[in-house]
Amino acid sequence: MPILNDPIDLRGLTCPNRIFMAPLTRQRAKAPGDVPGVLQAEHYAQRAEFGLLVTEATQISPEGKGYPQTPGIYSEAQVAGWRLVTDRVHAAGGRIFLQLWHVGRVSHVSHQPDGQAPVAPVAVRSKGSVSVRHADGRRERVEASMPRALETREMTRLIGDFAHAISCAKAAGFDGVEVHAANSYLINQFLSGSLNTRDDAWGGSIENRMRLLLHVVDAAGEAFSYARVGVRLSPMGSANDLPAAPDDEECMHRVAEELGRRRLAYLHLFNHYWWKQGWSGPFGDGLCREMKKRFAGPIVLNGYGADIAAAQRDLDAGLGDAVAFGRLAISNPDLPERIARGHAIASWDDSTFYGDDARGYNDYPRFAS
């Protein structure tokens, strides 16, 4: 079985190791405009030795925003900012995908254009909380705002927003895109049998609930080729108040099969490991193996915290083909080298996860040999 530092081929994209950088919201884009820049370019370039970098979740439109100072990928300024990032990463020998994000109902009116209500499949408020930033710079967790249901006629516009963001990602020089369909954000909301009770072509049955995801994937495949598209799912259940539904497993089976037909670069399974630590959701080895079988392509596992040994054990067991590390990627910009050489692994400081400057972002050192 492969080890973490073995190379992997993602449908023609060769990655030097199986240690990927997971998407990590860091809330450091420049305001106004939610524009990435030199700070982000340095951050990702420091980590270019990871097999694949997946950017922080990046909103496809102003409507898709749910947290302060998260970057976008719909304006000329944002494309120029992301081009700084991709140029630096490529110059350092790296590969980088952009994660496409629309938060749906997991938002607050203060993040929405003209203070409008967030959108969702149905007008049901999330019980989760979101971050806002006050004028004095203080961040605070508040209740998500009451959403409005997207009208059937708006779905064409929504898919167009995704398609525009995908074309912007290509213009910014990314090697591919990852479609965020996990963590109770908009596409996950449409997939959910517990939430999406729409009575039109976009809800109710599993086939209808998959429709938005597949439209977005097809738009990405047309722009980049399917071999440069990944999808992130959270089959173990989800954060941000999205209760389990009786057909969750069958939905994940169907999604994996449909995505497998398109021969995507990879399928990224978020928080795979939570169930082994007492998570009560439906995800387990059986579901993982069935999704892997139906997808018939590279599987990226995620959610191990600092447990590198557990990640390797799951590769040994054939559950996946690569592992995306999040918090370890923050504190160890040279994580693949540290693992390969048996160097000490640095711990992270979660008090600096979100901020405005390089502290806790670009100041973690490489291992001093």
Secondary structure, 3 states (H helix, E strand, C coil): CCCCCCCEEECCEEECCCEEECCCCCCCCECCCCECCHHHHHHHHHCCCCCCEEEEEEECCHHHCCCCCCCECCCHHHHHHHHHHHHHHHHCCCCEEEEEECCCCCCCHHHCHHHCCCEECCCCCCCCEEEEECCCCCEEEEECCCCEECCHHHHHHHHHHHHHHHHHHHHCCCCEEEEECCCCCHHHHHHCCCCCCCCCCCCCCHHHHCHHHHHHHHHHHHHHCHHHEEEEECCCCCCCCCCCCCCHHHHHHHHHHHHHHCCCCEEEECCHHHHHHCCCCCCCHHHHHHHHHHHCCCEEEECCCCCHHHHHHHHHCCCCCEEEECHHHHHCCCHHHHHHHCCCCCCCCHHHCCCCCCCCCCCCCCCCC
